Amino acid sequence: DCKFDLYLREDTGGEFYLIHDKGCIPRIKVGADYENWEDVVSVFLHELQEMVLEKLGCRFVQNNNFSKDHSQYIFMMNHVNFSEMCYRSASALTVSLPDLAMAWKKWQGKTK
């Protein structure tokens, strides 16, 4: 199961938040300030797959340095984990991309 809220935000890049409060679901935020749709999808896919890997217990930090150095994250998985990540990501993309595309096109109209 891969439920989450998806938001566009200013700027580029993206992030995800796992919210552990009862009744809350994770969030993915994607920067909308790209000229190419492929860049938006790439950021969304990156954050989605990283979030899935975290939920599967496959994402680790090499040390206790959390100073915004994203190179500290490593991913360890077997083929079953990889297949599960692909399946969950594909399921989420299939449902989310049409709405994300519509929201991004509206965003582009507001910023031009």
C-alpha positions as MATLAB code, in Angstrom:
seq = 'DCKFDLYLREDTGGEFYLIHDKGCIPRIKVGADYENWEDVVSVFLHELQEMVLEKLGCRFVQNNNFSKDHSQYIFMMNHVNFSEMCYRSASALTVSLPDLAMAWKKWQGKTK';
ca = [
       0.000    0.000    0.000;
       1.441    3.368   -1.007;
      -0.921    6.137    0.031;
       0.391    9.696    0.257;
      -0.566   13.316   -0.323;
       1.143   14.933   -3.294;
       1.859   18.673   -3.471;
       3.461   21.015   -5.946;
       5.534   23.768   -4.404;
       7.701   26.663   -5.522;
      11.294   26.097   -6.598;
      12.885   22.863   -7.805;
      13.758   19.568   -6.154;
      11.516   17.614   -3.857;
      11.145   15.897   -0.530;
       8.965   13.400    1.257;
       7.729   13.302    4.816;
       6.689   10.198    6.695;
       4.177   11.381    9.249;
       3.806    8.978   12.119;
       0.811   10.645   13.790;
      -2.308    8.511   13.918;
      -4.550    9.141   10.936;
      -1.888   10.992    8.948;
      -0.419    9.781    5.698;
       2.967   10.593    4.137;
       3.505   13.635    1.921;
       5.535   14.131   -1.220;
       6.338   17.674   -2.326;
       7.611   18.346   -5.841;
       9.094   21.607   -7.048;
       7.080   22.998   -9.957;
       9.566   25.525  -11.316;
      10.793   23.409  -14.215;
      10.424   24.132  -17.895;
      10.128   20.446  -18.819;
       7.462   18.019  -17.638;
      10.068   15.233  -17.597;
      11.958   17.065  -14.840;
       8.824   17.201  -12.686;
       8.193   13.486  -13.227;
      11.834   12.671  -12.472;
      11.683   14.508   -9.131;
       8.360   12.863   -8.279;
       9.700    9.401   -9.152;
      12.874   10.008   -7.136;
      10.948   11.021   -4.002;
       8.332    8.306   -4.452;
      10.879    5.518   -4.815;
      12.960    6.820   -1.922;
       9.846    6.950    0.274;
       8.882    3.401   -0.696;
      12.392    2.162    0.054;
      12.238    3.862    3.456;
       8.906    2.167    4.189;
      10.372   -1.197    3.115;
      13.303   -0.728    5.512;
      15.865   -0.427    2.707;
      17.071    3.168    3.271;
      19.896    3.839    5.722;
      22.161    6.680    6.821;
      25.864    5.870    6.872;
      26.551    7.951    9.977;
      24.801   10.349   12.345;
      25.535   13.415   10.224;
      22.169   14.806    9.107;
      23.540   18.162    7.904;
      21.554   18.141    4.652;
      24.192   15.968    3.039;
      21.982   13.629    1.063;
      24.977   11.589   -0.045;
      24.856    9.916    3.396;
      21.801    7.846    2.396;
      22.388    4.346    1.084;
      19.895    1.770   -0.132;
      20.228   -1.956    0.453;
      17.735   -4.367   -1.024;
      17.298   -7.755   -2.501;
      15.449   -8.462   -5.739;
      12.137   -8.974   -3.919;
      12.476   -5.502   -2.321;
      13.374   -4.024   -5.709;
      10.342   -5.633   -7.346;
       8.071   -4.403   -4.554;
       9.452   -0.864   -4.894;
       8.826   -0.973   -8.653;
       5.279   -2.254   -8.200;
       4.331    0.307   -5.537;
       5.917    3.116   -7.551;
       4.157    2.082  -10.748;
       0.818    1.862   -8.951;
       1.276    5.327   -7.456;
       2.473    6.856  -10.734;
      -0.485    5.451  -12.642;
      -2.927    7.083  -10.249;
      -1.038   10.348   -9.628;
       0.423   11.466  -12.954;
      -2.773   12.766  -14.591;
      -3.586   15.065  -11.653;
       0.051   16.108  -11.285;
       0.212   16.973  -14.992;
      -2.933   19.079  -14.765;
      -1.688   20.910  -11.652;
       1.731   21.549  -13.224;
       0.163   22.969  -16.399;
      -1.928   25.341  -14.263;
       1.222   26.275  -12.316;
       3.021   27.049  -15.573;
       0.163   29.334  -16.625;
       0.356   31.285  -13.369;
       4.108   31.828  -13.531;
       4.365   32.988  -17.133;
];
